[in-house]
Amino acid sequence: MRKKLTRGILFLSIAAFAAQSAERVSKVIYGTDTRTDAALSTNKDLRNLAISVAGRLRKSEVSVIGGLYQLPNTTLYSSMGVCKNERFAAQRVAVECSGFLIAPDVLVTAGHCVEDANDCASNYWVFDFLYTTKSLAEDQVFECKEIISQQLNSKNDYAIIRLKKKALGRTPLVRRTSGSIALTDPLAVIGHPSGLPLKISDGGKVRNVNTTKNFFVSELDTYGGNSGSPVINSKTLKVEGILVRGETDYVYNASKGCSVSKVCATGTCRGEDVQKITALPAAK
């Protein structure tokens, strides 16, 4: 089912992103917003994992000057019409999806983030896009060499891609290989909500463990741009799945004339769908 997306694009100029299914790119806040800039997180374990999480950046949005890849100078406020007091409104937005390493040259993301060879060729995958970042060095920017495996259907939403070079110095994330997450397991997610600099959000919950399908339902503070983010078991620090879709991000506040994050009480709204990592084939 497709749903209406309110202010659901990262850049007003990117028609392709606006055309994506709202159900795939929308996410929401559950209870208290726990998003923290990755560089400022007090959780050392999650900070260490964040080094291996990347964002998808359109090559057409980047200029290279003096060997540095200059990021777009667009803020959340200017691109999405959020209220000036919205969290992170003044931070720049640059990426459209998230992904994470499972090998030095292999990255996993959502299937709707890399659908075909054109998506592979027209985007960079960038690491270390933090709240102070204006440009990136060559060893932080990677190109997609090939799609190893990809599915985007009612059963699965994932892509496994090979990078043109190894991401040296970044430890691939460890995945669950068998069994299933429990309802009581705590969750965290690392990625780029609304295309913002890398964020860590913990305190997430499992709402429904569906043992008959390849997805489980969670309560995580995520937005469009988090698609492809690793959903991590906070106890084991293993990846349980890939964030793929959820509730609407922003709602328009008529009295303020701008948009604010949608907030849902625990147990309400639709929840955030997570592709189970155990459903993915082994990458070679």
SVG drawing of the C-alpha trace seen along z (x, -y; Angstrom):
<svg xmlns="http://www.w3.org/2000/svg" viewBox="-3 -30 47 50">
<polyline fill="none" stroke="black" stroke-width="0.4" points="0.0,0.0 1.3,-3.4 0.9,-6.3 1.2,-10.0 4.6,-11.4 4.6,-14.8 7.7,-16.8 9.4,-13.5 12.3,-14.5 15.9,-15.3 16.5,-17.8 13.7,-19.5 15.8,-19.1 16.0,-15.3 12.9,-14.1 13.9,-10.4 14.0,-10.4 10.6,-12.1 9.1,-9.5 10.1,-6.6 7.3,-4.9 6.5,-6.9 6.1,-3.7 9.7,-2.8 11.3,-6.1 9.2,-7.3 10.0,-6.8 9.1,-8.6 9.8,-9.3 8.5,-6.9 8.2,-8.5 11.4,-10.6 13.7,-11.4 16.9,-9.6 18.9,-10.6 22.4,-11.7 25.2,-12.9 27.5,-9.9 30.6,-11.8 29.0,-12.9 27.4,-9.7 28.4,-8.5 28.0,-4.9 31.6,-3.9 30.5,-0.5 28.0,-2.1 30.4,-4.9 32.9,-2.3 30.3,-0.6 29.3,-3.9 32.7,-4.1 31.5,-1.3 28.2,-3.0 28.0,-5.0 25.6,-7.2 24.6,-7.2 25.6,-10.5 24.7,-11.4 27.7,-12.1 25.9,-14.9 25.6,-16.8 29.4,-16.7 32.3,-18.9 35.9,-17.9 38.3,-20.7 41.9,-20.2 41.3,-16.4 38.4,-17.0 34.8,-16.0 32.7,-19.1 29.3,-18.3 26.1,-20.2 25.5,-23.2 21.8,-22.5 20.3,-22.4 17.4,-20.4 15.5,-23.7 16.0,-25.0 15.4,-21.7 12.4,-20.3 10.6,-23.2 10.9,-22.1 10.4,-24.7 13.5,-26.5 13.4,-25.0 13.2,-21.4 16.1,-19.3 19.1,-19.5 17.3,-22.1 20.6,-24.0 22.6,-20.9 23.4,-20.2 21.7,-17.3 23.7,-15.4 22.8,-11.7 19.7,-9.8 20.2,-6.3 22.4,-4.5 24.4,-1.3 27.0,0.7 30.1,2.9 29.9,6.6 33.3,7.1 36.1,4.6 34.7,4.1 31.1,5.3 28.3,3.0 24.6,3.8 21.7,1.4 18.0,1.5 16.9,2.9 15.2,-0.4 18.4,-2.3 20.3,-0.4 17.8,1.0 19.9,1.4 23.3,0.7 22.4,-3.0 22.1,-3.4 25.4,-1.6 27.2,-3.9 25.6,-7.3 26.2,-7.3 29.1,-7.4 29.1,-5.7 30.7,-8.0 31.9,-7.4 32.4,-9.9 29.7,-12.4 29.5,-14.0 27.9,-17.2 31.1,-19.2 31.9,-17.7 31.9,-20.0 34.1,-17.9 35.5,-14.4 38.9,-13.0 39.4,-10.3 39.7,-7.5 36.2,-8.3 34.5,-8.1 33.7,-4.9 32.2,-3.8 30.0,-0.8 31.6,1.8 28.8,4.2 25.5,5.4 26.2,8.8 22.5,9.5 19.4,7.4 15.7,7.9 12.8,5.5 9.5,7.2 6.9,8.2 9.4,10.7 12.6,8.8 14.1,5.3 17.9,5.5 20.9,4.9 24.5,6.2 27.0,4.3 30.8,4.6 32.8,1.4 35.7,0.6 38.2,0.5 38.5,1.8 37.4,-0.4 40.7,0.1 40.6,-0.7 36.9,-0.1 35.7,3.2 32.8,4.9 29.7,5.3 28.9,8.7 25.6,10.1 23.2,12.6 23.5,15.8 20.7,18.0 17.7,17.8 15.6,14.8 15.6,11.6 13.5,11.7 10.7,9.3 12.7,8.2 15.9,7.4 16.9,3.7 17.6,2.1 19.8,-0.7 20.1,-2.1 22.9,-4.0 22.4,-6.0 21.5,-9.3 17.9,-10.4 16.6,-12.8 20.0,-12.8 21.6,-14.4 25.1,-13.8 25.5,-10.3 23.2,-9.7 23.0,-7.0 19.6,-6.2 19.3,-3.7 16.5,-2.6 14.6,-1.0 12.1,1.8 10.9,4.9 7.2,4.7 6.5,7.9 8.8,10.8 7.2,12.3 8.8,15.7 7.0,16.5 8.2,13.5 11.5,11.9 10.7,8.7 10.1,7.8 8.4,4.6 10.3,2.2 10.0,-1.1 13.0,-3.2 13.5,-6.9 14.2,-6.9 13.5,-9.0 13.8,-8.8 17.6,-8.5 17.8,-5.8 16.7,-3.3 19.6,-0.7 20.7,-1.5 21.9,1.4 19.5,2.2 21.6,3.5 20.9,5.6 22.2,3.4 23.1,6.5 25.1,8.5 26.1,5.6 25.2,7.8 23.2,6.6 19.6,7.9 18.4,6.3 18.1,3.4 15.8,0.5 13.5,0.3 10.2,-1.5 7.9,-3.0 5.6,-5.8 5.5,-9.3 8.4,-11.5 7.0,-15.1 3.6,-16.6 2.7,-20.2 1.9,-22.6 -0.5,-25.1 -0.2,-27.6 3.6,-27.7 3.6,-27.4 6.3,-24.7 6.7,-21.0 7.6,-19.1 8.6,-15.5 5.7,-13.2 5.7,-11.7 4.0,-8.5 3.4,-7.1 4.9,-3.7 2.7,-1.0 0.9,-3.3 1.3,-4.1 2.5,-1.4 6.0,-0.7 9.2,-0.6 9.8,2.5 13.2,4.2 14.5,6.6 15.9,9.6 19.6,9.9 19.3,13.7 17.2,13.6 20.1,12.3 22.3,14.7 26.0,15.1 28.1,12.6 31.2,13.9"/>
</svg>
